[in-house]
Amino acid sequence: MTTSRGVSSPDGRLIDCAVRRPKTWVMTMTQQPHHRRRPITVLSLLLLVMAVTLGPTPSSAAGTDWWNPVARPAPDSQIGVTGEPFKGTNSQGEVRGFVDAHNHIMANEGFGGRLICGKPFSDAGVAAALKDCPEHYPDGSLAIFDFITNGGDGKHDPDGWPTFKDWPAYDSLTHQQNYYAWVERAWRGGQRVLVNDLVTNGVICSVYPFKDRSCDEMTSIRLQAKLTYDMQAYIDKMYGGTGKGWFRIVTDSEQARTVIEQGKLAVILGVETSEPFGCKQILDIAQCDKDDIDAGLDELYDLGVRSMFLCHKFDNALCGVRFDEGGLGTAINVGQFLSTGTFWQTEKCTGPQHDNPIGGAAAPSAEEELPAGVEVPSYDDDAQCNKRGLTELGEYAVRGMMQRKMMLEVDHMSVKATGRVLDIFESESYPGVLSSHSWMDLNWTERVYGLGGFIAQYMHGSEGFSAEADRTKALRDKYDVGYGYGTDMNGVGGWPAPRGANASNPVTYPFRSTDGGSVINKQTTGSRTWDLNTDGASHYGLVPDWIEDIRQVGGQDVVDDLFRGAESYLDTWGASEGHKAGVNLAKGASASASSSESNPFTSYAPGRAVDGNADTRWASDWSDDQWLRIDLGSTSTVKRVTLEWERAYAKSYRVEVSTDGTTWQSAWSTTAGDGGLDTARFNGVPARYVRIHGLDRGTDWGYSLYEVGVHSS
């Protein structure tokens, strides 16, 4: 989740698009300036912290234009796009199209079902779908969440259809932005991949007074998955039957390619929730186990989920999170304590990457809810990293996702957790890593691209989006990849505000789609017509308008990179599906060492580093210039060596190879070792013997390795 703002459709109506504020987010929200007319309770702060029958009529183009439905409900939203959607591939055989790597179509079913008002579709028609929450009537006086996120007194016209006086809007975070016809407009405008992240948060649900269902996160995830399939069937019915609609849920990359080549929208299911599989932690005690993780991953996979976050806003039993800043961060920290019994704990960062500063801003109403004698801790300015990284259970979940060929979202993970994930993926050459909406430390960008992962930027305003796209352009060119955006619609984040009709380079309606085959006019729903220039990115149908705005501001090169997004996303997914665990040539091999630490109770013999057991280890004497030698039994081509260090690591060491055990050559070396999991990659060399030669210790102890892997790929 993030924050939202609106976009305009061919009929002139706004469609919600996200405008994100870097590094100052809550669960999926950005802090909004607001002038309170009444005190904000802890409920308000916590909510901010985690931070919707009429028969069908025949289509006039029925039977001639495959992209138009045989019958559409009437009345309904207009689309505002004419022309045939592009099909097939380009001259290089690549699919084309834009990628929204982070959206929440069914968020109205999360958080107890009354936080986001309105539905993406309804069998009873548009008026029933785009209807405000009952407590918002008659004037929004009880629209608590709207008041919290949008300031003022929360009052607004609750009517949606047909007037849409106050919503959807770029700064309304509580109303449905993903009505199916608005999504249809984005597809008609050139989008070919949409990741629908099933989302909820049990803590928000529990403190929000209006709800009509359980706060259990997995129950909500199941419902949202079912309704996404129901939406597919709803659209199929308009086009004459099963499989005929443009909205296609896909479960593998080849299926996605086929859908896109047909000119349709490939929809991938993801999960973004704070306690997947019930894996919360209370007083640092995990409330789940490995069996829960396996069962949870299997269930999600069977539902069609192919990407997911392991943690989000609150530390859980799997990983620590990136912090939120200022007063919102303080309020989330209070929420973390009320949920888990622990506050965030920080430490000095060991590298250039860092989590967001928590800051010292007070959140009095939230802090009043703490037990007597308990206070939010203060944090040193130079300690911006979460002590909590990837836990043992978290690592088990990561490896479980790899086994199931799923893609892992690293946004919202602490840098300590993200670093470990990238270490694991690099050790296995696993490409399935995603950063979908600008919550990852940007210093990790090249590591993600180096693995073959995919990166999308949050749906900022066109100026900010274009500037960030330019900053990372050289890396995209280096790795020959496209780009994506994460709208985070319905994600309580924030979306692009209008640049104004008097901007020097406004969007001029109508305009051509990026492929040139469609004409896009203003978008109209009911009696409301949206214009991106004056309304901002109010709903999903305005995504094409926002892309045109990027073209006006940032130039065609940015749009061209975005248009390559579908191919790059599917490259990452396909490579994940095709990944095969490399054979470890060192497992069970004969090993010797310069020394081994003596202990009457535990063996630290050399063979302990190649026995395939991560709980055993080799340890040397406490001096420099020590080595561990592995005999592979026969000469093989060696390209990669992985080393899992115990706390006693090498700061400076070499990976050496030999064919005869006498003459050695250095294949790889470092003088900046920092422990953990290292992966040494080098051009393939013939070797029967591999030697890890420690030159300078990182601690006062010796050198100690849990496991060494030697690979030919």
Beta strands, then each sheet from edge to edge (+ up, - down):
strand 1: 5-8
strand 2: 14-17
strand 3: 25-26
strand 4: 29-30
strand 5: 56-58
strand 6: 71-73
strand 7: 81-82
strand 8: 98-103
strand 9: 191-200
strand 10: 247-249
strand 11: 265-273
strand 12: 281-282
strand 13: 285-286
strand 14: 305-309
strand 15: 346-347
strand 16: 385-386
strand 17: 407-409
strand 18: 433-435
strand 19: 454-458
strand 20: 484-486
strand 21: 511-512
strand 22: 519-520
strand 23: 524-525
strand 24: 528-529
strand 25: 538-539
strand 26: 590-593
strand 27: 618-619
strand 28: 626-645
strand 29: 650-658
strand 30: 665-670
strand 31: 677-697
strand 32: 704-711
sheet 1: 1+ 2- 25+
sheet 2: 3+ 4-
sheet 3: 5+ 6-
sheet 4: 7+ 22- 21+
sheet 5: 8+ 9+ 11+ 10+
sheet 6: 8+ 9+ 11+ 14+ 17+ 18+ 19+ 20+
sheet 7: 12+ 13-
sheet 8: 15+ 16-
sheet 9: 23+ 24-
sheet 10: 26+ 28- 31+ 29- 30+
sheet 11: 26+ 28- 32+ 27-
end
